[in-house]
Amino acid sequence: MTTKTLGASALALGMLAGAAGPALAIDLSFALHTSPPGPEFEAVDRFVELVEERSGGEIEVRTYPAAVLGGERDNLEQLTVNEVQMTLFGDLLANVVVPEYAPTVVPFIFPGPQEVFDYWASPVGDEAKARIREKVGVDLVAFFRRGDRQLTAKKAITTPDDIKGLKMRVPEIASWVKVWSQIGAAPTPVAWPETFGALQLGVVEGQENPCFNINQAKLYEVQSHLMTTAHVPAVWHWSISTAFLDSLTPELREAVVSSVMDAASYGDEVTEQQIDQTCNALIEEHGMERVEVDRAAFAAAARPAIDELSQAWAPGVLDAVSKYLE
């Protein structure tokens, strides 16, 4: 990654320096809970180039990768108080802040990323973004694909019967705990930075993530089988502190938002090109075994939990996704 990266101890110093006088650039701190390499870092690099050019150097981006500022929940708290100005959320933001608008990250509903993009571009998606801004002061401004989330374990799992009782790491997302419990696993929320150690020590026996994350974290060292569940077509959520955006002039705000939109489009292209390559590398280079699953059987097993979750969705949400549940 080519952008400026700082340790956690430098964050406060950078903010103080940014406030020292009008001659200094506006400091934009960008937190990432994942570690390079990966398409998200290429997309962030593109954003940095664009925003610094379009702002005429008035905005300077400092990146904090590899969860140096904490996991996604930490980054959410930091955005809310404008301690950090931007981040890329995975699947946590909507599920934590507006679960009534968050079917896109419920396992075994959406067939692909385009359908997720369509949901967020719809009127109900606009309502969800407005509620996020209102509740926590975060503007959700763009999306790009992250790759389907796949299941990994130390054994082959082809049907729901094979997953019974499996201690499975999941993010701290209530709907995921409910769905995987319904299927038969024993889901255990673990923060992403702690996942490798939890698998290594046997605290959990399996996990699920896109191939990029599995590769970044070297989970192939502690997991032997890659199951093609494709249970969530994961996307990155480009998120900006509302307080930060509102503090900018209209010209600088446009520079930031337009740079995000263009960087997201670039990231989507890069990800699409690299998904198969990365998944194949887990098999061919790192020795994982690919296991084709009966996805329809998993979706059927998950359906009672999905139906229960849908009862708490906001008006219009079920209508927006009902065609995927037939």
SULKAUR-V205449 format. One record per residue. N is the residue number from 1. SS is DSSP state (H for helix, E for strand, L for the rest). PSI is psi in degrees with one decimal (* if undefined). BURIAL is I if it has 9 or more other C-alpha atoms within 8 Angstrom, else O. Layout:
BEGIN
n={N	N}
ss={SS	SS}
psi={PSI	PSI}
burial={BURIAL	BURIAL}
END
This chain:
BEGIN
n={1	2	3	4	5	6	7	8	9	10	11	12	13	14	15	16	17	18	19	20	21	22	23	24	25	26	27	28	29	30	31	32	33	34	35	36	37	38	39	40	41	42	43	44	45	46	47	48	49	50	51	52	53	54	55	56	57	58	59	60	61	62	63	64	65	66	67	68	69	70	71	72	73	74	75	76	77	78	79	80	81	82	83	84	85	86	87	88	89	90	91	92	93	94	95	96	97	98	99	100	101	102	103	104	105	106	107	108	109	110	111	112	113	114	115	116	117	118	119	120	121	122	123	124	125	126	127	128	129	130	131	132	133	134	135	136	137	138	139	140	141	142	143	144	145	146	147	148	149	150	151	152	153	154	155	156	157	158	159	160	161	162	163	164	165	166	167	168	169	170	171	172	173	174	175	176	177	178	179	180	181	182	183	184	185	186	187	188	189	190	191	192	193	194	195	196	197	198	199	200	201	202	203	204	205	206	207	208	209	210	211	212	213	214	215	216	217	218	219	220	221	222	223	224	225	226	227	228	229	230	231	232	233	234	235	236	237	238	239	240	241	242	243	244	245	246	247	248	249	250	251	252	253	254	255	256	257	258	259	260	261	262	263	264	265	266	267	268	269	270	271	272	273	274	275	276	277	278	279	280	281	282	283	284	285	286	287	288	289	290	291	292	293	294	295	296	297	298	299	300	301	302	303	304	305	306	307	308	309	310	311	312	313	314	315	316	317	318	319	320	321	322	323	324	325	326}
ss={L	L	L	L	E	L	L	L	H	H	H	H	H	H	H	H	H	H	L	L	L	L	L	L	L	E	E	E	E	E	E	L	L	L	L	L	L	L	H	H	H	H	H	H	H	H	H	H	H	H	H	H	H	H	L	L	L	L	E	E	E	E	E	E	L	L	L	L	L	L	L	H	H	H	H	H	H	H	H	H	L	L	L	L	L	E	E	E	E	L	L	L	H	H	H	H	H	L	H	H	H	L	H	H	H	L	L	L	L	L	L	L	H	H	H	H	H	H	H	H	H	L	H	H	H	H	H	H	H	H	H	H	H	H	H	H	L	E	E	E	E	E	E	E	E	E	E	E	E	E	E	E	E	L	L	L	L	L	L	H	H	H	H	L	L	L	E	E	E	E	L	L	L	H	H	H	H	H	H	H	H	H	H	L	L	E	E	E	E	L	L	H	H	H	H	H	H	H	H	H	H	L	L	L	L	E	E	E	E	L	H	H	H	H	H	H	L	L	H	H	H	L	L	L	E	E	E	E	E	E	E	E	E	E	E	E	E	E	E	E	E	H	H	H	H	H	H	L	L	H	H	H	H	H	H	H	H	H	H	H	H	H	H	H	H	H	H	H	H	H	H	H	H	H	H	H	H	H	H	H	H	H	H	H	L	L	L	L	E	E	E	L	L	L	H	H	H	H	H	H	H	H	H	H	H	H	H	H	H	H	L	L	L	L	L	L	H	H	H	H	H	H	H	H	L	L}
psi={134.9	-7.6	167.3	127.0	140.6	153.6	167.1	-37.0	-19.6	-9.9	-51.1	-39.1	-41.0	-38.9	-41.1	-42.5	-38.2	-23.3	3.3	-27.3	159.9	-16.7	-17.6	152.5	157.5	125.4	125.6	108.1	127.7	111.6	140.2	130.0	-6.1	169.6	145.3	157.6	168.4	157.1	-30.9	-31.2	-34.2	-39.0	-41.4	-39.9	-43.7	-41.7	-44.7	-45.9	-46.0	-46.6	-34.9	-35.0	-47.5	-22.8	1.9	30.2	2.3	-23.0	126.8	125.8	133.1	124.8	146.7	84.5	179.0	34.3	28.9	-24.4	12.7	-179.6	-169.1	-38.8	-39.7	-44.3	-35.1	-45.7	-39.4	-39.9	-41.0	-35.6	10.8	26.0	-33.8	142.6	-27.6	154.7	166.4	109.4	148.5	-102.4	11.9	-37.2	-61.9	-38.8	-32.9	-42.0	-44.2	66.1	-23.2	-12.3	19.8	52.9	-17.7	-22.1	11.7	126.0	143.3	33.7	-64.5	136.3	-23.6	172.1	-33.2	-38.1	-32.4	-45.3	-42.2	-39.7	-47.7	-22.3	-4.2	169.0	-38.8	-32.3	-39.5	-38.3	-41.4	-44.9	-38.3	-38.2	-37.7	-44.5	-43.0	-41.0	-40.5	3.1	42.8	128.4	120.7	108.7	-18.7	166.7	151.6	156.2	149.5	-13.2	147.0	142.9	130.3	152.4	139.3	154.5	-178.1	14.1	165.6	135.6	115.2	-24.5	165.6	-30.8	-30.8	-15.2	-1.8	122.7	0.9	124.2	107.1	123.0	129.6	157.9	170.9	64.6	116.9	-40.0	-31.8	-40.7	-42.9	-45.8	-47.9	-31.0	-42.3	-39.1	-29.3	-6.6	172.0	80.3	140.7	110.4	127.9	133.0	146.3	-45.4	-18.2	2.0	-45.4	-48.2	-39.1	-38.2	-40.3	-38.6	-6.6	10.3	-38.0	159.3	-18.1	173.8	177.9	138.1	163.1	157.2	-35.2	-45.6	-39.8	-42.0	-46.3	-43.9	1.2	39.3	-15.8	-15.6	-20.2	6.3	138.5	-20.6	137.0	112.3	131.2	62.2	-30.4	45.3	-21.6	121.3	86.7	144.8	154.3	140.9	104.5	117.8	138.1	141.4	124.3	-40.2	-39.2	-49.3	-43.0	-17.9	-11.1	155.1	159.1	-36.2	-43.6	-35.3	-44.1	-38.1	-41.9	-51.8	-43.3	-35.0	-38.7	-47.4	-43.4	-37.8	-35.9	-42.2	-41.2	-45.1	-36.9	-42.1	-44.8	-44.1	-46.2	-36.9	-29.3	-9.9	-56.5	-39.8	-43.5	-43.9	-41.7	-34.2	-32.3	-32.6	-53.0	-33.5	-30.3	3.3	12.5	155.4	125.2	132.0	117.0	132.7	164.2	84.3	-36.3	-36.4	-37.5	-43.0	-40.1	-40.3	-31.9	-19.1	-42.3	-38.1	-38.8	-43.8	-38.8	-43.6	-37.1	-22.1	-21.7	2.0	153.3	158.0	135.0	-20.3	-47.7	-40.5	-36.7	-25.8	-0.5	-31.5	-21.1	-7.2	4.1	*}
burial={O	O	I	O	O	I	O	O	O	O	I	O	O	I	I	O	O	I	O	O	O	O	O	I	I	O	I	I	I	I	I	I	I	I	I	I	O	I	I	O	I	I	I	I	I	I	I	I	O	I	I	I	O	I	I	O	I	I	I	I	I	I	I	I	I	I	I	I	I	I	I	I	O	I	I	I	O	I	I	I	I	I	O	I	I	I	I	I	I	I	I	I	I	I	I	O	I	I	I	I	I	I	I	I	I	I	I	I	I	I	I	I	I	O	I	I	I	O	I	I	O	O	O	I	I	I	O	I	I	O	I	I	I	O	O	O	I	I	I	I	I	I	I	I	I	I	I	I	I	I	I	I	I	I	O	I	I	I	I	I	O	O	I	I	O	I	I	I	I	I	I	O	I	O	I	I	I	I	I	I	I	I	I	I	I	I	I	I	I	I	I	O	O	O	I	I	O	I	I	O	O	O	O	I	I	I	I	I	I	I	I	I	I	I	I	I	O	I	I	I	O	I	I	I	I	I	I	I	I	I	I	I	I	I	I	I	I	I	I	I	I	I	I	I	I	O	O	I	O	O	O	I	I	O	I	I	I	O	I	I	I	I	I	I	I	I	I	I	O	I	I	I	O	I	I	O	O	I	I	I	I	I	I	O	O	O	I	I	O	I	I	O	I	O	O	O	I	I	I	O	I	I	O	O	I	I	O	O	I	O	O	O	I	O	O	O	I	I	O	I	I	O	O	O	O	O}
END
